[in-house]
Amino acid sequence: MSEILYIDSDEYEERETVFTEADAGKRLDAALAEKYPDLSRSRIQSIIGSGLIRPESVTKNTKVRPGDKIVLVVNDRVPLTAAPEEIAIDIVYEDEDVIVVDKERGMVVHPAKGNLTGTLVNALLWHCNLPEPGIRPGIVHRIDKNTSGLLVVTKNDATHAALAEQFAAHTVNRRYLAIVKGGFSEDEGIVDAPLGRDPKNRLKQTVRHIDGKRAVTHWRVKERLNGYTVLELTLETGRTHQIRAHMAYIGHPVLGDDLYGSSREGQYLHAFELGFDHPKTGERLLFESPLPAYFTDMLKKLQ
């Protein structure tokens, strides 16, 4: 149980370089500085020293050979550390490769500015070993602080890469339940609207038709209430704040969303289903999380 290194940001860039005969014999840091004039040599040395490079076995002094492929992870923020903390978490499934957790509302997934302790990563480091270093240790996807429910964390680089491929191929089942404001005349629909960072508020995502990333959310009415609707939402893509941003975009913000809505009574969004192929065995795993008390209590109040 030791501290591990991670990057605090959703915004990072992977830069891939394949060296040629002209680069042969150069020190790695010098060769990369030539390739990327926007990065100082000291910055590149810091990235290499932090382990934010693949393969991780190289050092700044490594001599470059023709055909060597290097991937740098470039981010504006400084790598931080996460320490193990003895925090109770609800583990739904665990083996030597993956762990599925039912996260409670209010818990941050990984340390970040303003939330350096008490996170799910801190708790997992106490419970088991996670791969290091990296963008976020073992975290393939995440759910927001005030969203409850299921997420899977990997225990080694091989399973992380395999699961990341499944997320990229959209073969992972992710379904949510949400209480949103307003009523719907139709029973189901799709929000297909690209998302990107809001230039007026960097904490938010907003629909950006020109330079946004593709984002698709499927919704289906589960229950109509007085002034509110319970929706079942399926993610086709997995952008930051996707459900929250899409629901606000169509005029039905999630109840309690203090960033995309106006109320602060607690966010009513729950990740109730998660399904994926086990990265090692290929077995299809499907998990369901019952609605937590905070959600059912609000449903009773609205009903």
N, C-alpha and C positions, 0 to 999 in steps of 0.2 A: 504494500500500500504506500506508494510514493506519489509525489507531485508529477503531473504531466504537462506538456506544452500544448497549447492550442491557439487558434486564431479567433478573435472576437469580431466576426463580421459575416454578413451574407454576401458582401461584395468582395470577391477575390478573383484573380485572373491566373489561369495556368498557361505559362508560356513554354512551348516546346521547341527545342533546338536540336538539329542533327548536324554534327560537325563534319567538316570536309578535310581534304588533304591540306588545305591552306591553314587549318587550325592546329595541325598535328604538333604535339610537343609543348603547346602553350599551357600555362596554369589555367585551371578551370575558371577562377574568378576573373582573370584577365581576359580570357576568351569570351566569357559571357558579357563582360563590360563592353567589349567591342560589338557584340551582337545587339545590345540594348543600351544605346547611349543615354536613354532617359533614366537609367539606374546607375548610381555611382558605384564604384568598385567596393567601397565600404558597405553600401547597402546590400550589394550582392553577397559579400562575405557574411553579413548578418543573417541573410536569408538561408545561406548554406549552413551556418553555425546553428541556426534554429531548427534545422532538419526539414525545412519547408522546400524540399527538393527531392526529385526521384531520378536515379536510385539514391536511397538515403546513405549508402555506403561511401559516397564520394566526399571529399573535403575540398577546401579552397585551393589546396596545393596539388590536387589530382592533375596529372598530365593528360591532356586531351588526345584522343585517338580518332582517326577518321571513322565515321559511322556511329560514334557514340551518340546516344540520344539522352538529353537532359530535359527535365520538366521543372521549371521554377514556379512556385506559388507566390504570387505578388499581391500584397495587400497594403493599404495605407496605414493600417493599425499595427501596433507593436504586439508580437506574440506574448501571451500571458500564461500563467500557470494555474492549474486546478489541483486542489489538495483533497484527499479523502475526508469525508465527514460521515459520522454515524447517524444517518437519517433513515427513517422507516420509509420504504417504498413498497408498492403492491406489484409483486412479480407474478405475471400470469403464466409465463413459460420461460424455461432456461435450459440450454445445453452447452456444450463446449464451444459453440460457434456464435450463437445469438441469444439475446435475452429480450423478452417482450414485457413491457411495463405498462400498467394502467396508471397514468399520471393524474394526480389530483389537480383541481383548479387552483391557481395561485402559485404553483411551483414553476420556476424558470428551468428550461431544459439544460442550458449550459451557462457558465459564468460569462458575464458581460459587464460593461460599465454600469455601475449602480446595483449590480447583482453579482458580486464576486464570490459569495458563499451561499450555501443552502440550496444549491441547484441539483437537478437530477444527475448530472455528471459527477458532482461531488459525492452524492450518495452511491452511485455505481462504482466509483473508485474504491470505496470502502468495501463494497460487496464482492467485487471481482476485478480482474485485470482488463484493461482496455488498451487497444493499440495506440502507440505513440511514436513520434509526434504526428500532427496532422491538422487539418482545418478544424475539425471538432472530433475529439476522440470517440470513435465508434458510432457517431451520430450520422445516420444515412438520411434521415428526414427529421422534422421536428414539428411540434405543435406549440402554439403560443402559450405564454404564461397563464392567461386566463381561460384557455381551452383545456378541458379535461379529456382523458381517454387514452387510447392505445398508441404506442409507438415501439418500433423495434430498434435495438442497438446491437452492433456487431462487436465481436471479441477479437477479431484478427483481420489483417489486411485482405486476405483472400475472400472472406465472406463479405467484407465491406464492398469490395469491387464487384462481386457477383450480385449483391442486392442493389447496388447503385445502377447496374445495368437493367435490372428489372424495373426500377423506378423510371429510368430513362425511356424504357420501352412501353411504359404505361400498363404493365401487367400486374401491378400490385393493387389489390382491392383496398380502397379507403372510403369508408362511408361515415357520414356525420349526421347528427341530429341538431337542429337549431330552432330556437324560438326567434322569429323575426317580426318586425313591426308591419302592420297592415295586412290586407287580405289579397287573395289571388283569384282571378276569375277562371283561370285554367288550372288543371290538376298537375301538370308537369311542364318542364321547359328546360332550355339550355341557355346559359350565359357564355357566349364565346366572344371575349373581349380581352385584348392584350394588355398586360400590366407592366408598369415600370415605376420607378421612384417618383413621388410627387415633388416637383421642383419647389413648391411652396412649403412643404413640410416633409423633411427627409425621413421622418418616422413612418410615413404612410406610403402605400402603393396606390396608384391611380391608373385609370384606363388611358393608354397612350397608343393610338392607332398607328402612328408612324414608326416609333422606335421601341414599342413595348414588346415583351416576350409573350408568345402564345399562351393563353390561359383559358381553360374550358371547365365549367362547373355545370353538372346536371342536377336539377332539383325536382322534387316530387312532394306534393302536399300530403302530409300525414294526418293533420288535424287542423280544422279551422276554429279559432277562438274569437272572443270578442275583441276585435282590434289587433289581433296577433295571429300568426300562423306557425304551426310546427312543420318544418321542412326536413325531409331526408335529402342529403346532399352527397353526391358522388364526385370525387375529384378525377378528372381525366388528366389534368396536369397538376403540378404541385408548386405553384409560385408562393412567395412570401405573402401572408395575409390574404390568400386568394379568395376564400369564402367570404371573409369580412369585407374585402374591397368590392367583390362582385355584388354582394347583397346591397351594399350601400349604393353602388352604381345604378341598380335597377329600382332604387327607392324603398328597399326593405332592409334596413340595417339590422344586424343581430341585436337582440335585446341585451342591454347592459354594456354594449361596446362603447367605451369612452373615447376611442380614437376615431372611429368611423361613424358613430352615432352621437348621442348627446347625453345619455344616461350613464350613471356610474354605480348601478346596484349590483354589478357582477355580470360577467358575460355568460350567455346561455348557448354554448356551443360545445358539443361532446363528440369525440371521435369513437364511435361505438363498434366499428368493424375494421379489421385489418387482416388481409390475406396475402400470402406470398409463397413462392416455391422455396423450400429450404435450400440454401446455397450449396450444401454438400450432398444431401440425399436426393434432392429433387422433389421430395414429398410436398404436396400442397398443404399449407398450414392456414387455418382460418380461425380467428379469435373474435369474440364478441364481448363487449363490456356493458354491463347493465347501467341504466341511467342512475347517476349519483343522486343523493338526497336533495342537493340544492336545486337540481333540475326538476325532479318530481314535485318538490314543494311548490315551485313556481307554477307548474302545470295545474296543480290543484287550485291554486289561488286564481289563475286565469279562467279555469273551467267553472 
